[in-house]
């Protein structure tokens, strides 16, 4: 039997959990939604949801992990035998996400290297991104490097690997994103300034909005938060299993919420003003289009300083992607260790090898294995998009609904309360927690799932 490791203290846990939550979603989707959905209105709804839905899901998953001292694959079955299926689904999610996340990590590594070596202007040219991802070998090599870097950290264990790298990378990431955000506010082109973008971000704009539009903004904020805080992926259960009994669970959750929200807000301050100044509102796209096409063009228009800012930006994104991929792989590795009794080293080597093989298939999905299908939500998709849709849009809401049913009804919320007040702490927001986990969260998640399945139309 493997002796279970633990984080040395609450700071190591919070930074590791925040590192998991702070990923590509904060950087390439949050700013786009904030710009599109009425600025301050989206931010306000997002903040409210963080303090309610986000809080209830984080507390539940971390408590399940700490109570059982098990990974997601085995933890749910220990709490209630009939909910073992939730643990299985919760382990499948990171297994699916890991390979394609590492493929995208390879893209980030490519752009970081391009800007660091002073070739950022090439990255701003039309067709650069498409030319790169459709090339046969380079994306595979970079994806493999990114996956191996992740594996090396996991191989070292909880303290020497995950906690150590989180304590180094997260403060650096925060300082870099804050520095670039401040620089973004100083930009000017003609009459348009970075402060124009800041106004667009923070001042609510509900002109011409109907009640249906406002509800759609709420759904966007809900979806963004759900995918941003790393719940329903087995990660917080795995990390919770390494959390010492004397750590204040609720205080740690509050700190994770604050860190994740601050980074999301800073990402919006960093990106929206810069794009507005150099490309106008129409430049605000989402996903890879924003990060790998629009932003390199923005950096190119800044001149020489843009190459420095671009290098800092993609280095920062690389750190965010790496801390997230570390948590994703740990959720899988811990499940393999607990279920099969395998050592950490063997489990890490096994999962890293599988992730590299599938990442190669993902990369080939843009050239040799290219095809295009329509998803139930109406989006066009290749291999990466199908994996993302299956894990994020289908399995994650199902896992989260299962968690709510387990804690809210089957096993009872007393399990979580016992963990949250283990050292005599007061359970702040207790009534809110019970209402959310039993009634509100399952309904919201069911709507999210229905929307992903195309049940509510376009």
N, C-alpha and C positions, 0 to 999 in steps of 0.2 A: 504493500500500500504506500502511495506517495504521501510524504508529509506535506501538508498544505502550507504554502507560504503566505505571507501577509504583507500589506503595505506597512512601512515603518511608522507612519502616523497619518493624521488627517490631511496634511498638506500634500503628501505624496499621492494619496487617493484622489483628492480634489483635482490636482493638476493632471493626473492620468485620465480621470473621467471627463474633465473639461477638454483635454486633448482629443478625446474620442468625439465629443460633441462638436468641437470646432473643426469643421472640415470643409470640403468643397461647397456644400450646400449653403453655408453661411456666406461664402464669397461670391459664388456665381448665380445664386438664385434669390437670396434675400434682397440684395440691392435692386434687382430687376422688379420684383414684386412690390417693393416699397415705392419705387418710382412710378409704377403702373397703377397702383391701387390707392391713389389719393394721399400718398406721403404719410403725414401724421396720423391719418385714420388707421392705416395699416399698422403703424408702429404701436398705436394705443391698443388695438385689438390684440396684437402679438404679445404685448406686455401683460395684458389681462390673462390671456391663455397660458402664458408661461407660469404665472403665479397660481393658476388653478389646475388646468389639465396637465401641464408639464410637471408641476410639483407632485401631483397624485401618482403619475406614472413612474417618475424617478424614485420616489419613496418606496413604492410597491416593489419594484424590481430589485433595488439595492437590499431591501429588507428580506426578500425571498433568498437572495444570495447569501446574506450574512447568517440568516437563521439555519439554512441547510448546510452551509459550507460546501456547496456543490456548484458545478457548472450548470448552465441552462438545460442541457440534455437530461440531467438526472434530478435537478432541483424541484421542478414542478411536480414530478411523480411522488416525491417525498412529502410535499405539502398535501397533495391529494392524488391518490392512484389514478382516478378517472381523468386527471388533467395532464397525464404524462405526454399526451399528444401535443400539448402546447410547447413543452420542452423540446420535442422533436422538431417542430416547425421553427422554434426559436433558434435552433442550431443549424437548420437548413439555410436560414436567411443569411448569416455571415458567410457560410460556405459558398453561396451563390455570389454574394457581393464581392468577396475577396479578390477573385481573378479580374473582374472588370474594373474594380477600383484601382488595382495595380496597373492595369493597362492605361488608365487615365493618369495615374501617378507617373508613368513613363512619359506621357505627353508633357506633364508639368516639368519633369526633369529635362526634357528636350528644350523647352522654352527658357528654363533657368540657365542652361548651358549656353544657349544662343545669346542671351542678353549679357551674361557674365563675360563671355569672350568678345563682346563688343560688336556682335552681328545683329543687334536688335532691329535695325532697319529692314533686314531681309525678312524678319518675322512679320513685318507690317504689310508686306506686299500681298496683293490679291493671289489667292491660290496656294499660299505657303502652307497653311494648316491642312488643307485637303491633300496637297502633294505629299506632306509628311505622313498622315495617317493611312494613305493608300499605298505608300511604299512598302515593300515586302519584308525587309529585314530590320531596319532601324527601330520601328515601334516595338518589335518583339524583343530586341536586345535591351532597350531601355525599360520595358515592362519587367523583364527578368531581373535586371539590376535592382529596380525598385522593390520587387517581391523578396529578393534575397536580403536587401537591407532590413526589411521588415522582419524576416525570419531570424536574422542575426540578433535582433533586440529580444524577440520572444524566446530564443534559445537560451539567453542569459538569465531568464527567470523574472519574477515579479520585482524584486528589489534591485538587482544589478542590471536588469534590462528595462522593463516598463517604467518603473518609478524613477530610475536615474535619468533616462532620456527625457521623460516628461518634465523633470525639474530643470533640465538644461534648455529644452526647446520651447516650452510654453512661455517663460518670461521673455525670451528673445522674440518669439512670435508676437507677443503682445506689444512690446516696445516698437517693433518694426511696423506693425499695422497702425499703431497710434501715430508714429512719425510720418508715414505716408499719408494718413488721413489729414494731418495738420498741413502738410505740403499741398495736398489737393485743394484745400480751402484758399490757398494763396494764388491759385492759377487765374489767369485773365486772358481773354482774347476779344479785343474790341470792347463792347459794352457788357459782354457776358463774363461774369466772374464765378469763382468757386462758391462764393456765398449765395449765388443764384441757385445753384444745385442744392445747397444746404436748406434754403427756404423751401424748395420743392419737396425736400425730404421730410422736414419737420412740421410744416404748416399744413393742417388737414385741408384737403380740397374735395368737398362733396357736391360741388356745383354740377347740376345735371344728373346726379346719382339718384336712382330709385332705390326702394327698399331691397329689391332683388339684387341690385348692384352691391349694396352694402353687405348683404348676406354672402355674396360671392367673394368679397374682400375677406370676410370672416373665414370662409372656407380656405382661401389661399393662405391666410395666416395660420390656420389650423394645420394644413398640410405641411407648410414650411417648418413649423415648430415640431411636429411629429417626426419628420425626417431629420431634423437638426439635433435633437437632444439625445440621440442614440438609444431610444427605448425600442422594445420589440425586436431587438437584434441579438439578444442574449448577452450583450456586452456588460450592461449594468448589473445583471445577475452574477456574471463571472467576476467582475470587479468587486461587487458587494461581498462575494465569498472570501475575498482577501482582506476585508475591512475588519480591523480589531474590534472586540466587544466594547472597549472603553472609548471608542470614537463616537462623538455626537453625530448621529446619522442625519438628523434634521438640519443641523447647522451646515454639514457638508453639502447636503442637497441645495440649500440656499446659496452657498458659495458657487456651486456648479451652475445654477441658474443665472447668477450675476455675471459670472465669467463668460458664459455662452452668449448671453444677451448683449453684453458690452462688445464682444468681438463682432457679433452680427451688426450692431449699430455702427461700429467703427468701419466695418467693411462697406457699409452703405455710404458713410461719409467719405471714405477713401475713393470709391468708384463713381458714385453719381455726379459729384461736382466736376470731376475730370472729364467724364464722358459728355456732360452737358456743355462744358466750355469748348471742347474741340469737335464734337460731333452732333450736338443738339440732342433733344429728347428722343429722336428716332434712332440714335445710337445705342439706346438702352435695350439690349437683347438679353436673353437668358442662357444659362448653361455654357457649353463649350464656345458658342458663338460670341458670347461676351468676353470670356477669358482669353481665348486663343485667336480671335479675329479682331474684335472691336478695340480691346485694351492695347494690343501692340501698335495699332494705328494711332491711338491716343499718345502713347509714349514716343512714337516717332515724331509726332508734331511738336513735342516739347523740346526737340533738338538734343544737344549732348546730355543735358541733365536728364532727359527722358530715358536714356540708355542706363543711367545709374539707378533711376527710380524703377525702371522695368526690371533690372537685375534684382533689386531689393524686393520688389513685389513678387516675382516668381520664386525667389528663394523662400520668402515667407509662405507662399502657397504650398511649396514643396514640404515645408515643416508641418503645415496644417494637414496635408494629405498623409504624411508619414505617421503622425501621431494617431490619426484616424485608422489607418490600415493596421497599425500595431494592435489597436483595440479589437478590430474586426478579426484578425488572425487569432488573438488570444481567446476570443469566445469559442472558436473552433477547436483550438489546441486543448483548452481546459476541458472541453466536452469529451474529446478523444481520451484524455488522461483519466477522467473520472469514470467513463463508461467501459473502456477497454483495459484499464489498469496499466496503460503504457507510460513510460517515462517521458518527462518533458522534452528531452532531446530527440527521442524517436518520434514523438507526436509532432514536434515542430518540423523536423525533416520531412515527414510524411505529408503534412498539410502544405508546406512550402513547395514541395515537388508537384503536388496536385494543382496548386494555384498557378504555378508557372505553366503547366501543360494547358490548362483551360485559358489562361491569359493569352497564350499563343493563338488559340482558336478564336478568341475575341478579336485580336489584332488582325487575323486573316479574314475576319468578317468584313473588312473594308477593301479587300482586294480579291484573293483567290476564292474565298467563301462568301462573296457578297451576294445578298438578296435583299428584297424589300417586302415587308408585310405590313398590313394595317392592324393596329392594336384595337381592342374594344373601346378604348377612350378616343379613338380617331387618329392617333399619331402614327406616322410612318416609323418603321423600326428595322434595325439590323440586329445582329447577335447581341451586342452590348445592350441595346435598348430593350430587347426581350427579357434579358436577365434582370435588368433594372426594374422593369415593369412587374415581373413575377415576384421579385423580392420586396421591393418598396411599396408597390401599389396593391398587391394582393396578400402576400404572406404576412407582412408587418402589421397591417390592420387586423388580420385574423388572430395573430399572436397577442396583440394588445387587447382585443375583445376577450380572448381566452383568459388573460391575466385579470381583467376586470371581473369576469364571472367567477374566477377562482377566489380572489380576495374579497370581492364585494358580496358574494353569495355562498359559494360552496364551502370554503374553509373559514370564512369570516375575517373581517378587518382587524380583529383582535390580534392576529398573528403579526401584522405590520405594527400595530400600536405597541405591542410588547417589545419589538425590536427598537422602535423609535424612542421608547421611554426606559430602555434597559438600565440606564445609569441614573434614573430619577429625573430625566429631562422632561420638560413640559411639551406636550404635543400641540404646538401652535397650528392653527388652521385645521384642527381635528374634525369639526363638523363639516367644514368645506370638503375635507378629504373624503369623508364618508359619502357625502352627496355626489361628489365627482366620480368616485370609483364604482358606486352602485348604479347610478342613474345617468348622469350627464355624459361621462366619457364613453360608455358603450354606444350611446345614441350617436354622438359625434363621429366615432370610429366607423359605425355602420354606414353613416352618410358618406364618409370618405371612401369606404370600400365600394359602395354603390356607385359613386361618381367614377371611380377607377374602372368599374365594369361597364361604364357607359349606360347605366340604368336611368340617369336623369337627363339624357340628351346632351347636346354640345353646349 
